[in-house]
Amino acid sequence: MNKPSSNSAGILNSINEKGSDLKKINKTYGLLRKLASINGINVSNEILDRVMYSTELFPPLGKEYWWLLFFGREGEMPVQLMILIFRKNGQSMIFNDKKIVLKRLGKNQFQAATAGWIFDGNELHDLGDTNAITTVFPGRKALISEVTSQEIMLAGGYPNYELKVGNIIDLNMRKGEYLKDCAAHGIFIPPFGMAWVDVFSEADGIVLGKEFKGTAHLQKVIGIAPFGPFHWGRLFFKNGSSASFFCLKAGKDSNKYFHRSVNFYDNKQKKIIEFKKPRIKISKKEGKNSVWTIEGQDADKKIRIVLNSYATKKFIMEGGGSQVYIEYAVTTEEFYLEVSGQKIDLIDLGRGVGTFEDAYGSPI
């Protein structure tokens, strides 16, 4: 019997590797399907930890993000900070005009784009952009990366986490008195899908050498879809209530929205108010700072939110499509919600602080 040639062995190895990759990609699709089926607050600790401390294998158009956001409560312009870790399918990309190599270095290690910013109450500190080696430790429930030579370390499982970034950020997170403190959501229309998990908690520690107390929002996003335009926002109010909205747009400057959602979490009355199929209008007024107005109506519900921005940061991604994320740190100038004759405004809630995201891009 003839022995296989080295060339034949190489072909077999290649086939086996492709078969293994296909199984892993199918697992990613399975995860998207599962998160989309949950689509709410009934998500287990195991799912939250599985998504937060994993790195997926993607087909073309695949991507994943870690968004780590923190909102202070005090001052006219509250402290706010954001850390981003991003990777996608492909060999490389341009991130904020910097070439980023995208390479898997092992089962749970990869090269990615990392970035971040801190608004300290007076000015915005840009943490820079880095082509960082990132390692995920599922068993230890930890993730290690870096931004501009400062090590990023996220560790812990729901609901207790810690985040350290060099000697500039040292924060501990714990369960807060929120009506909703975790969720899983998704949109799955094969072969495309986007899904994410959210964790909300109390946070305290040190930021830029000063004491910080506020709210943490940890989000992990997984997607197999082209880049595109959308609006997203999350607001936290003094009494523990929160509001969120998300809509996909037909184009950068379009007022036509596809997928639309608006939710209000009334911490005082322990009620979740969901807009099922809202008609949404979002407008922007330019001045010294951008002012965003969000108006929605759905059956017996009406909502109006006016947001004043006090800090802005832009992330620009190019390669395999292009995407621009403009992040606005915002406070609420107006909030009005009417549902079944009940009216809720800022007198009931106290001031809100949060992030409004204006994103647009092209699949090409």
C-alpha positions in Angstrom: 0.0 0.0 0.0 1.3 3.4 -0.9 1.8 5.8 1.9 0.2 9.3 1.7 2.5 11.9 0.3 3.4 14.9 2.4 1.2 17.0 0.0 -1.8 14.7 0.6 -1.3 15.0 4.3 -1.2 18.7 4.0 -4.5 18.7 2.0 -6.1 16.4 4.7 -5.0 18.8 7.5 -6.4 21.7 5.6 -9.7 20.0 5.1 -9.8 19.0 8.8 -9.0 22.6 9.9 -11.8 24.0 7.6 -14.2 21.4 9.1 -13.2 22.5 12.6 -13.7 26.2 11.7 -17.1 25.5 10.2 -18.2 23.9 13.5 -17.0 26.9 15.4 -18.7 29.3 13.1 -21.9 27.3 13.5 -21.5 27.7 17.3 -21.4 31.5 16.7 -24.6 31.3 14.7 -26.1 29.2 17.5 -25.2 31.8 20.1 -26.8 34.6 18.0 -29.9 32.5 17.6 -30.1 31.9 21.4 -29.6 35.5 22.4 -32.2 36.7 19.9 -34.7 34.1 21.3 -34.1 35.5 24.9 -34.6 39.1 23.8 -35.2 40.4 27.3 -34.2 40.3 30.9 -34.6 36.5 31.4 -31.0 35.7 30.9 -28.9 33.3 33.1 -25.6 34.0 34.8 -24.1 31.3 32.7 -25.1 32.9 29.4 -23.8 36.3 30.6 -20.4 34.9 31.6 -20.2 32.8 28.4 -20.7 35.8 26.2 -18.6 38.2 28.2 -15.6 35.9 28.3 -15.5 34.3 24.9 -14.0 35.1 21.5 -16.0 33.9 18.5 -14.9 32.5 15.1 -16.5 34.5 12.3 -17.3 34.2 8.7 -17.0 37.3 6.5 -18.9 40.3 8.1 -18.3 38.9 11.6 -17.3 41.2 14.4 -17.4 41.6 18.2 -17.1 44.5 20.6 -16.6 45.0 24.3 -18.1 48.3 25.4 -17.3 49.2 29.0 -19.1 52.4 30.1 -19.3 54.3 33.4 -21.5 57.2 34.4 -21.0 59.5 37.3 -23.9 61.2 39.0 -22.5 64.5 40.4 -21.7 67.8 38.9 -23.2 69.8 36.1 -21.2 67.6 33.7 -20.8 64.2 35.4 -17.7 62.1 35.0 -18.1 59.6 32.2 -15.7 57.0 30.7 -15.6 54.4 28.0 -13.3 51.5 27.0 -13.7 49.8 23.6 -12.2 46.5 22.5 -13.0 45.6 18.8 -12.2 42.9 16.4 -13.6 41.5 13.2 -13.1 39.0 10.4 -10.2 40.0 8.2 -6.5 40.5 8.1 -6.4 44.2 9.0 -8.3 47.4 9.2 -7.8 51.1 9.7 -9.0 52.4 13.1 -8.8 56.2 13.6 -6.3 56.4 10.8 -4.1 53.8 12.3 -3.4 50.4 10.7 -4.6 47.5 13.0 -3.6 44.0 12.3 -6.3 41.4 13.0 -4.9 38.0 13.8 -5.9 35.1 15.9 -2.9 34.1 18.0 -4.5 31.1 19.7 -7.8 29.7 20.9 -8.6 32.7 23.2 -6.0 35.2 22.1 -6.2 37.7 19.2 -5.0 41.1 18.0 -7.7 43.9 18.1 -8.3 47.6 18.2 -8.6 49.2 21.7 -9.5 52.7 22.5 -11.0 54.8 25.3 -11.7 58.2 26.8 -12.5 59.8 30.1 -14.4 63.0 30.7 -13.3 64.1 34.2 -16.0 66.7 34.8 -14.1 69.5 33.0 -12.3 68.0 30.0 -12.0 64.9 27.8 -8.9 62.7 28.1 -8.3 60.6 25.0 -6.7 57.3 26.0 -5.5 56.7 22.4 -5.8 53.8 20.0 -3.8 50.6 20.2 -3.3 47.4 18.2 -3.5 45.3 21.3 -3.0 41.6 22.0 -6.1 40.6 23.9 -6.4 37.3 25.9 -9.7 35.9 27.2 -9.7 33.4 30.1 -13.1 31.8 30.2 -12.3 29.6 33.2 -10.9 32.5 35.3 -13.6 34.9 34.0 -11.1 37.5 33.0 -10.0 39.5 30.0 -6.6 41.2 29.6 -5.7 43.7 26.9 -4.0 47.1 26.8 -4.5 50.7 25.6 -1.5 53.0 25.1 0.8 50.8 27.3 -1.8 50.7 30.1 -3.0 47.2 30.9 -6.7 46.6 30.7 -8.0 43.9 33.1 -11.7 43.0 33.3 -12.5 40.2 35.8 -15.4 38.7 37.7 -18.8 37.2 36.9 -22.3 38.6 37.1 -23.0 40.6 39.2 -19.6 41.4 40.6 -16.8 42.7 38.4 -13.6 44.8 38.6 -11.9 46.9 35.9 -8.4 48.2 36.1 -6.6 50.2 33.4 -3.0 50.8 34.4 -2.8 53.4 37.2 -5.7 55.5 35.9 -8.8 53.4 36.5 -9.5 51.1 39.4 -13.3 50.3 39.7 -15.3 47.7 41.5 -18.8 46.7 40.4 -21.6 45.2 42.5 -25.3 44.6 42.3 -27.4 47.7 42.5 -31.1 48.5 43.2 -32.2 48.4 39.6 -35.5 47.1 38.2 -33.4 45.5 35.5 -29.7 44.8 35.8 -29.0 42.4 33.0 -30.4 41.5 29.6 -29.8 39.7 26.3 -31.1 40.9 23.0 -30.7 40.1 19.3 -31.9 40.3 15.8 -31.3 37.2 13.7 -32.3 37.0 10.0 -30.0 34.3 8.6 -27.3 34.6 7.4 -27.2 37.9 9.3 -27.5 38.7 13.0 -26.5 41.1 15.8 -26.8 40.1 19.5 -25.6 41.5 22.7 -25.7 41.2 26.5 -25.9 44.0 29.0 -25.0 44.2 32.7 -25.8 47.2 34.9 -24.3 47.7 38.3 -23.2 50.1 40.9 -19.5 51.2 40.5 -17.0 52.9 42.8 -13.3 53.3 43.0 -10.7 55.6 41.5 -10.6 57.4 38.1 -7.6 59.6 37.3 -6.7 59.7 41.0 -10.1 60.9 42.1 -13.0 59.0 43.8 -15.7 57.8 41.5 -19.2 56.7 42.3 -21.8 55.9 39.7 -23.3 53.4 37.3 -21.5 50.8 35.2 -22.8 49.4 31.9 -20.9 46.4 30.5 -21.9 45.4 27.0 -20.6 42.6 24.7 -21.8 42.7 21.1 -21.5 39.9 18.5 -22.5 40.4 14.9 -22.5 38.8 11.5 -23.7 41.8 9.4 -22.5 44.7 7.3 -21.8 48.0 8.9 -24.7 50.5 8.8 -26.4 53.5 10.3 -28.3 53.6 13.6 -29.0 55.5 16.8 -28.6 54.1 20.3 -28.9 55.6 23.7 -28.9 54.7 27.4 -29.9 57.0 30.3 -29.8 56.5 34.1 -31.8 58.7 36.4 -31.3 59.8 40.0 -34.1 57.6 41.4 -32.7 54.4 39.7 -34.9 54.4 36.7 -33.5 54.1 33.2 -34.4 54.5 29.6 -33.0 53.0 26.4 -33.7 53.4 22.7 -32.3 51.8 19.5 -33.2 52.2 15.8 -31.7 51.1 12.5 -31.7 53.8 9.8 -32.1 53.6 6.1 -29.0 55.9 5.6 -26.8 58.4 7.4 -29.1 61.3 7.1 -32.3 59.4 6.7 -35.4 59.8 8.9 -36.7 56.4 8.0 -36.1 53.8 10.7 -36.3 50.0 10.4 -35.9 48.1 13.7 -37.1 50.4 16.5 -37.3 50.0 20.3 -37.9 52.3 23.2 -38.0 51.0 26.8 -38.4 52.7 30.2 -37.6 51.0 33.4 -39.6 52.7 36.2 -37.7 51.9 39.4 -40.2 53.6 41.7 -43.2 51.6 40.5 -41.2 48.5 39.5 -42.6 48.5 36.0 -41.1 48.0 32.6 -42.8 50.1 29.9 -42.1 48.9 26.4 -42.9 50.6 23.1 -43.8 47.6 20.8 -43.8 49.3 17.4 -43.0 52.9 18.1 -43.1 55.7 15.5 -39.8 57.5 16.2 -38.5 60.9 15.3 -34.9 61.9 16.2 -33.5 65.4 15.5 -30.3 67.2 16.2 -29.7 70.9 16.9 -26.2 72.3 16.5 -24.8 74.9 18.8 -22.0 75.1 21.3 -23.0 71.5 22.1 -25.2 69.2 20.1 -28.8 68.8 21.4 -30.7 65.6 20.5 -34.4 65.2 20.7 -36.1 61.8 20.6 -39.8 61.6 20.2 -41.8 58.4 20.1 -45.4 57.2 20.0 -46.9 53.8 20.3 -50.6 53.0 20.9 -51.4 54.6 24.3 -47.8 55.7 24.9 -45.9 58.9 24.2 -42.3 59.9 25.0 -40.1 62.9 24.5 -36.5 63.2 25.6 -34.2 66.2 25.0 -30.5 65.5 25.6 -27.7 68.1 26.0 -24.2 66.8 25.0 -21.2 67.9 27.0 -18.5 65.7 25.5 -18.0 64.0 22.2 -15.6 61.3 20.9 -15.5 59.7 17.4 -14.3 56.3 16.4 -13.7 55.7 12.6 -13.3 52.1 11.3 -12.3 51.3 7.7 -11.7 48.1 5.9 -14.2 45.5 4.9 -16.8 48.3 5.0 -16.6 51.5 7.0 -18.2 52.6 10.2 -18.2 55.8 12.2 -19.3 55.9 15.9 -19.9 59.3 17.4 -20.3 59.0 21.2 -22.0 61.9 23.1 -21.9 62.1 26.8 -25.3 63.6 27.6 -27.6 64.9 30.4 -31.4 65.2 30.1 -32.9 68.6 29.6 -36.4 67.2 29.2 -38.0 63.9 29.8 -41.7 63.3 29.4 -43.5 60.0 29.3 -47.3 59.4 29.1 -48.8 56.0 29.3 -52.5 55.1 30.0 -53.1 58.6 31.4 -50.0 58.4 33.7 -47.4 61.1 33.2 -43.7 60.9 34.3 -41.2 63.7 34.0 -37.8 64.8 35.5 -39.5 66.0 38.7 -40.4 62.4 39.4 -37.1 60.9 38.2 -34.3 63.4 38.9 -31.7 64.3 36.3 -30.5 61.7 33.9 -27.0 61.1 32.5 -26.0 58.7 29.8 -24.6 58.2 26.3 -26.2 58.9 22.9 -24.6 57.1 20.0 -24.9 58.3 16.4 -23.4 55.7 14.0 -23.3 55.5 10.2 -21.3 53.5 7.7 -21.1 51.6 4.5 -21.0 47.8 3.8 -18.4 48.5 1.0 
